[in-house]
Amino acid sequence: MLTKQREQAVIHLCQKLVQIQSYSGEEGGVAGELAGFFRERGFDEVKVNEYGCIIACVHGKHPGPKILFDGHIDTVPVTNAEEWLHPPFGGEIHDGRIYGRGTSDMKGAVAAMACAIADFAQDTGCDFSGSLYLAGVVHEECFEGVAARSVSTQVKPDYVVIGEASQLNVKIGQRGRGEIKLEVFGKPAHSANPEKGINAVYKIARVIEEIRKLAPTEHPVLGKGILELTDIKSSPYPGASVVPEYCMATYDRRLLVGETKETVLAPLQALLDRMMAEDPELRAKVSYAHGEEHCYTGNKIEGERFFPGWLYQPDEPFVQAVVGKLESKGFSPEITQYNFCTNGSHYAGEAGIKTFGLGPSRENLAHTINEYIEVDQLTGAAECYYAVIQALLG
Ligand SMILES: [Zn+2]
């Protein structure tokens, strides 16, 4: 159990972070607040990188493994503030819950990680073997794993703990996500004489029908590699009396372990090749969507929207060490997978770093009106992270 004073510290920090609005690309205020906390609690290094991720570190007196706690500090926007029971940036406590945007996703976890590292450093007088890092990562919502690349190159961690909500269960994998663009090129004509053109919407409609017939890939643990159409856009728009010359559909593809950019596109390309051979008027293309976002530091962050899946085995020694330690402290974590995407896509999926998720609160509170975190989950997370440090440092 945390002391009352330590409980208050984590609650207070969570409230502070929630009171500072930090939509993606506007995380500077929260990074500044965290920097103040890290300096006050005597962290050895506090840095902000080119994208605005804040990276803080406590070094033990002896060399050893580097543990990185990852929490994104951006949130999704509040769209209907008037529907909230309590102010979305108030951080108010009612009936044992802290309310506000980002409480569950995931400023509560960041506060718990920061306090756990600070408390561990204080209790040991830094007489331990290894280094403890916390990264407050920007631009996770809609661009998961991209800013995390800069963090892992700079820190080179041996272990990563993702703090996304898991109700204090241990998550050892997730499906990844790819955003696929299907484009069809037609030929414009006056809609009074449509036979002189090639209507890109009619053409894409047939391709979409055929894509729906493709069987999804499947994984025994992670489920299906779902491919779902999420939007469609024709051009010119509005198409006043014009046969559209272009149409683009976007697909969300959930990625299983081992699927690569190439293996995911291959069946779609084969389908297009077959259809184009049958219909000489059809010109179609598939590719990954490219994302580009602005950072509060003034830099741009960009990349293809392909974030791989990952999965560890429950009997991996690092997983067992963590679960064993948590159990010895009275917690009873289940070992499962995340249902959504996290920065683990980069750490585990791209960089192959030993990664697991452990965070306070329920994942279905993320992005909701009246988002909250239970105080018990928040303080429980701080205890769990302390135990994780003990388990991984050995
Ligand atoms: Zn999140």
Residues whose N, C-alpha, C, O or C-beta is under 5 A from the ligand:
A	BS01	ZN	D105 M106 E164
